[in-house]
């Protein structure tokens, strides 16, 4: 299963940074960051264009899209 939001297409990305220290070795590893995806059922009577394609279906959506769906 892919970790991609069905509505906006948000997916994972690499995050983190290396610390620049004088005379010390500190490799801060780059880690993969995943979006906050949750299963949600889109109501069949949705009026927004963005969500009409998924009306009445159960999809994986990020928290930001779920918040927009509730408005």
N, C-alpha and C positions, 0 to 999 in steps of 0.2 A: 504494500500500500504506500502510495506516495504521500509525503508530508507537504501538501500544497493546498492552500485555500481555494475552494471551488469558485468563489465569487470574485475575489480580487487577484488571485494568482500569487499571493505571498508564499515564499518558500524559505528554506534554511539558508543561512549565510555564515561565513567565517567571522569570528569576532575575537577581540583581545588585542593586546599590544605587547611589545617588548620594552622593558624598562631599561633606560640608559643609565647604568651605574658606573662609577669610577672604581676600578680595581676589584670589582666583584662580578661573578658570573651569575646572572639571574635570567634563565630562559623562561619567560612567561609563555606557556604554550598557547597556541591559537586553538580555540575550541569552536565547534560548530554550534550555532544558535538556532533553535527551532521556534517557529511561531506558535502561539497558544491556540491550537486547533481543537475544536469541540464538535461533537455531532449535534446537529440541530435539524428539526423538521420545519421547513418553510411553510407558512400557512398558504392554503390554496387561494385565499382571497386577498392576495397582496396587490398593491397598486403601484409600487415603484418599479420602474423599467429594469433596474439593476437585478431585481430578484424574480421577475416574471418567468424567466427561463427555468427556475428551480421550484416553481409553485407546486406544493403538495409532495415534494420529495425530501428525503433525509440525506443531508450532505455534511461534509466536513468544512467548517468555516472558522476563520480566525475570530478572536474576541471582538475586534474592531468592527467587523461586518455584522456580527450578531447584535452588537450595540446599535448599529444603524438600522437593522431590521426591526428592532423594537420601537423605533420612533415613527 
